[in-house]
């Protein structure tokens, strides 16, 4: 494969190499217009790591070629964590996706004339089946586990019902605003989900009722909590539907912790996270005859192939067939 020639640029090479933070801020502002909030710092961190790699090797950004990126990709593949294990293919794909986005930004701003990432192949992700999927009975026990009228129990019930009703991503749930929910019509609006796309998803009656109760009797009390700790961003939390116990921003780790805690309370032995609800919703809808394209829209998958992994034959169904049809099944 012939190497690409060094790229020409419209601004001085020094302005790019000596002010990387200025460039990263501009890139972050550009990302914020098109991507979900949690994607921005993640992509910026990936690009910052790449710029550091360039600097340590004496490479200049305007002169980066596809061959340089392939070398970077090879080193990324060989990179190891502190415990000696390799980074996942998903990490590598995210790093390269960020670089493609960054160079596209540079071309759009006419900082570079050509994109050296064009044609750069990303690692293939393994298609893995979900490790844990809740049965309908387990899911019902879990969502009904938070009983009582305390603000936190009302919040947790609303969160669990929303996860099970919609299959929404954990990152999307955290970003929800009270204005994104219409309990009367039973509709939830996901604003700038994965890929920066909006979508509307239906709420079950149970989820709509739980959210309505939480908004009336739970959220106001949590927001009124006195703030004694720093770093919880109470002002920012006023724009969020679900807030922390002290009226601050709800983080992903806190969300998974509360889901895991209520799963133990419901005596579910599986390792349950917020994302397990997403797998469970897709699997259960398919088993009950829902059209796969409807499930694709519900989950916000850009590709139908992503949804199709849920069309696997359930082991419980397979055992039933073997018992019924195999000569020695009974």
Protein Blocks (a to p, Z undefined) as FASTA:
>chain_A
ZZddddddfbdfklmmmmmmlmmmmmmmmmmmmpcfklmmmmmmmmmmmmmmmmmnopaf
klpcfklmmmmmmmmmmpccfkopacdfklmmmmmmmmmmmmmmmmmnomafbdfkgopa
cddddddddfbdcdfklmmmmmmmpgcjbfklmmmmmmmmmmmmnopafklmmmpcfklp
cfknopacdehiehhiacdddddfklmmmmmmmmmmmmmmmmmpccfbghklmmlmmmpm
bdcfkopacdfklmmmmmmmmmmmnopabdcdfklmmmmmmmmmmmnopafklmmmmnop
abfklmmmmmpccfklmmmmmmmmpmklZZ
